[in-house]
Amino acid sequence: MQACALKAAKSGPLDTAVIKVAKKYALLYHLWVPGEIFPLHEYPAEFNFNHPRHYQDSEARTTAYAAEIYLMLPITLQTQATKYEQFEKIVSDLDDSDSH
């Protein structure tokens, strides 16, 4: 699996940027990226992570996790994350390779 992540890193600057952000997310936020957050959508910068409704059920938690990864992305990657079809695959492959 790690070979897949390394191969993706060589395929272009956008892939390299996504891998870098995924590693940062895993290091600073969560050790894994919940698969159900994909595809990502846009979230407002003032998204309130402390609001109790974000933790009432699994759907609300999924929304909070998706907002968390979206908003930790550099502005230059936020739009790409919602449109780039390989974003989920790169993050998931990297996540899988780090868990083994």
C-alpha positions as a LaTeX table, in Angstrom:
\begin{tabular}{lrrr}
\hline
Residue & $x$ (\AA) & $y$ (\AA) & $z$ (\AA) \\
\hline
Met1 & 0.00 & 0.00 & 0.00 \\
Gln2 & 2.82 & 2.39 & 0.76 \\
Ala3 & 4.09 & 1.84 & $-2.78$ \\
Cys4 & 0.74 & 3.18 & $-4.03$ \\
Ala5 & 1.19 & 6.34 & $-1.97$ \\
Leu6 & 4.74 & 6.79 & $-3.23$ \\
Lys7 & 3.61 & 6.22 & $-6.81$ \\
Ala8 & 0.88 & 8.84 & $-6.35$ \\
Ala9 & 3.45 & 11.29 & $-4.99$ \\
Lys10 & 5.37 & 11.03 & $-8.25$ \\
Ser11 & 2.32 & 11.62 & $-10.43$ \\
Gly12 & 2.04 & 15.36 & $-9.94$ \\
Pro13 & 2.25 & 18.39 & $-7.68$ \\
Leu14 & $-1.43$ & 18.23 & $-6.72$ \\
Asp15 & $-1.08$ & 14.60 & $-5.60$ \\
Thr16 & 2.04 & 15.52 & $-3.62$ \\
Ala17 & 0.18 & 18.37 & $-1.91$ \\
Val18 & $-2.74$ & 16.07 & $-1.04$ \\
Ile19 & $-0.38$ & 13.48 & 0.47 \\
Lys20 & 1.36 & 16.16 & 2.53 \\
Val21 & $-1.97$ & 17.43 & 3.89 \\
Ala22 & $-3.23$ & 13.90 & 4.63 \\
Lys23 & $-0.09$ & 13.17 & 6.66 \\
Lys24 & $-0.53$ & 16.44 & 8.57 \\
Tyr25 & $-4.18$ & 15.60 & 9.28 \\
Ala26 & $-3.25$ & 12.14 & 10.56 \\
Leu27 & $-0.51$ & 13.57 & 12.75 \\
Leu28 & $-2.36$ & 16.58 & 14.19 \\
Tyr29 & $-6.04$ & 15.61 & 14.14 \\
His30 & $-6.87$ & 11.91 & 13.75 \\
Leu31 & $-4.82$ & 8.82 & 13.07 \\
Trp32 & $-7.21$ & 7.84 & 10.30 \\
Val33 & $-9.55$ & 9.61 & 7.93 \\
Pro34 & $-13.16$ & 8.42 & 8.16 \\
Gly35 & $-14.08$ & 7.18 & 4.67 \\
Glu36 & $-17.67$ & 8.37 & 4.94 \\
Ile37 & $-16.58$ & 12.03 & 4.77 \\
Phe38 & $-16.04$ & 11.75 & 1.03 \\
Pro39 & $-16.80$ & 13.39 & $-1.27$ \\
Leu40 & $-15.85$ & 16.58 & 0.53 \\
His41 & $-18.04$ & 19.65 & 0.28 \\
Glu42 & $-17.34$ & 23.29 & 1.03 \\
Tyr43 & $-17.74$ & 24.43 & 4.64 \\
Pro44 & $-17.77$ & 28.00 & 5.97 \\
Ala45 & $-14.65$ & 29.23 & 7.74 \\
Glu46 & $-16.76$ & 30.04 & 10.80 \\
Phe47 & $-17.96$ & 26.42 & 11.17 \\
Asn48 & $-18.52$ & 25.93 & 14.92 \\
Phe49 & $-16.87$ & 22.68 & 15.99 \\
Asn50 & $-17.94$ & 23.25 & 19.59 \\
His51 & $-21.65$ & 23.21 & 18.89 \\
Pro52 & $-23.24$ & 20.17 & 20.61 \\
Arg53 & $-25.28$ & 19.23 & 17.55 \\
His54 & $-22.08$ & 18.10 & 15.79 \\
Tyr55 & $-21.80$ & 15.19 & 18.20 \\
Gln56 & $-25.41$ & 14.08 & 18.58 \\
Asp57 & $-25.33$ & 11.28 & 16.02 \\
Ser58 & $-23.01$ & 9.62 & 13.51 \\
Glu59 & $-24.22$ & 11.73 & 10.58 \\
Ala60 & $-23.51$ & 14.96 & 12.48 \\
Arg61 & $-20.04$ & 13.67 & 13.51 \\
Thr62 & $-19.31$ & 12.80 & 9.89 \\
Thr63 & $-20.18$ & 16.36 & 8.90 \\
Ala64 & $-17.88$ & 17.72 & 11.62 \\
Tyr65 & $-15.01$ & 15.45 & 10.51 \\
Ala66 & $-15.48$ & 16.50 & 6.89 \\
Ala67 & $-15.50$ & 20.18 & 7.87 \\
Glu68 & $-12.40$ & 19.61 & 9.97 \\
Ile69 & $-10.34$ & 18.16 & 7.13 \\
Tyr70 & $-11.72$ & 20.66 & 4.60 \\
Leu71 & $-10.95$ & 23.67 & 6.79 \\
Met72 & $-7.45$ & 22.50 & 7.71 \\
Leu73 & $-6.57$ & 22.44 & 4.01 \\
Pro74 & $-4.70$ & 25.42 & 2.61 \\
Ile75 & $-7.08$ & 27.71 & 0.72 \\
Thr76 & $-5.39$ & 26.67 & $-2.53$ \\
Leu77 & $-6.39$ & 23.03 & $-1.95$ \\
Gln78 & $-9.94$ & 23.54 & $-0.65$ \\
Thr79 & $-11.52$ & 23.89 & $-4.08$ \\
Gln80 & $-9.37$ & 21.08 & $-5.45$ \\
Ala81 & $-10.49$ & 18.77 & $-2.64$ \\
Thr82 & $-14.12$ & 19.16 & $-3.64$ \\
Lys83 & $-13.48$ & 18.62 & $-7.36$ \\
Tyr84 & $-10.39$ & 16.41 & $-7.71$ \\
Glu85 & $-11.61$ & 12.84 & $-8.13$ \\
Gln86 & $-8.34$ & 11.32 & $-6.88$ \\
Phe87 & $-8.40$ & 13.22 & $-3.56$ \\
Glu88 & $-10.31$ & 10.48 & $-1.73$ \\
Lys89 & $-8.22$ & 7.68 & $-3.24$ \\
Ile90 & $-4.89$ & 9.30 & $-2.39$ \\
Val91 & $-5.94$ & 10.04 & 1.20 \\
Ser92 & $-7.42$ & 6.55 & 1.64 \\
Asp93 & $-4.38$ & 4.81 & 0.16 \\
Leu94 & $-2.06$ & 6.80 & 2.37 \\
Asp95 & $-4.26$ & 6.13 & 5.39 \\
Asp96 & $-4.23$ & 2.38 & 4.63 \\
Ser97 & $-0.47$ & 2.29 & 4.16 \\
Asp98 & 0.17 & 4.07 & 7.47 \\
Ser99 & $-2.08$ & 1.70 & 9.44 \\
His100 & $-0.03$ & $-1.41$ & 8.54 \\
\hline
\end{tabular}
